[in-house]
Amino acid sequence: NACEVINNGVSYRDEIEHNKALTSSPTVSGRVQSSGAALSLPVGISSVRLSIGVYEITSTVGWGINANGYVATAVSTESAGGIKVERVTQSSSTTFSVILTNTSGSLSDGAFNFTSTRMS
């Protein structure tokens, strides 16, 4: 399995400098406890549990220029109980929600990791 890397003359730094909308790292990740409290979050990012199985992650800088300007993903870190990430909903440029369910499909609390990547 060979892989060829083709240098197009544009570096990662060039891309960052050309996109003036980027005011922070284009990819951010964090860890959230089942209570909604931060386990590990970068400065300017907060988390809160809104209700059973529903969490909101907010950035003071913004994830992208609008709700379609970034891609947010999450994965459950619960080893027992069949807790899974049902969906991630990007509601605005600064906020996305993570919805967790159990094996029966009912909303359920759980810890999770997330990543958000700025697209524009």
Solvent accessible surface area in square Angstrom, and as a share of the most:
residue,aa,sasa,rsa
1,N,209,1.07
2,A,112,0.87
3,C,117,0.70
4,E,142,0.64
5,V,135,0.77
6,I,139,0.71
7,N,131,0.67
8,N,118,0.61
9,G,61,0.58
10,V,71,0.41
11,S,56,0.36
12,Y,149,0.57
13,R,151,0.55
14,D,47,0.24
15,E,99,0.44
16,I,39,0.20
17,E,89,0.40
18,H,146,0.65
19,N,51,0.26
20,K,169,0.72
21,A,41,0.32
22,L,29,0.15
23,T,102,0.59
24,S,48,0.31
25,S,67,0.43
26,P,26,0.16
27,T,66,0.38
28,V,26,0.15
29,S,66,0.43
30,G,6,0.06
31,R,114,0.42
32,V,1,0.00
33,Q,69,0.31
34,S,45,0.29
35,S,74,0.48
36,G,3,0.03
37,A,49,0.38
38,A,53,0.41
39,L,91,0.45
40,S,59,0.38
41,L,39,0.19
42,P,56,0.35
43,V,157,0.90
44,G,28,0.27
45,I,24,0.12
46,S,64,0.41
47,S,22,0.14
48,V,71,0.41
49,R,83,0.30
50,L,97,0.48
51,S,54,0.35
52,I,98,0.50
53,G,0,0.00
54,V,29,0.17
55,Y,0,0.00
56,E,50,0.22
57,I,0,0.00
58,T,41,0.24
59,S,4,0.03
60,T,114,0.67
61,V,84,0.48
62,G,6,0.06
63,W,9,0.03
64,G,7,0.07
65,I,107,0.54
66,N,71,0.36
67,A,28,0.21
68,N,137,0.70
69,G,1,0.01
70,Y,3,0.01
71,V,74,0.42
72,A,9,0.07
73,T,75,0.44
74,A,21,0.16
75,V,93,0.53
76,S,24,0.15
77,T,59,0.34
78,E,63,0.28
79,S,122,0.78
80,A,76,0.59
81,G,60,0.58
82,G,37,0.36
83,I,24,0.12
84,K,104,0.44
85,V,34,0.19
86,E,80,0.36
87,R,136,0.50
88,V,40,0.23
89,T,62,0.36
90,Q,51,0.23
91,S,74,0.48
92,S,43,0.28
93,S,33,0.21
94,T,51,0.30
95,T,19,0.11
96,F,0,0.00
97,S,18,0.11
98,V,0,0.00
99,I,12,0.06
100,L,0,0.00
101,T,5,0.03
102,N,38,0.20
103,T,118,0.69
104,S,94,0.61
105,G,49,0.47
106,S,59,0.38
107,L,86,0.43
108,S,21,0.14
109,D,50,0.26
110,G,0,0.00
111,A,21,0.16
112,F,1,0.00
113,N,49,0.25
114,F,3,0.01
115,T,49,0.29
116,S,2,0.01
117,T,46,0.26
118,R,27,0.10
119,M,119,0.53
120,S,43,0.28
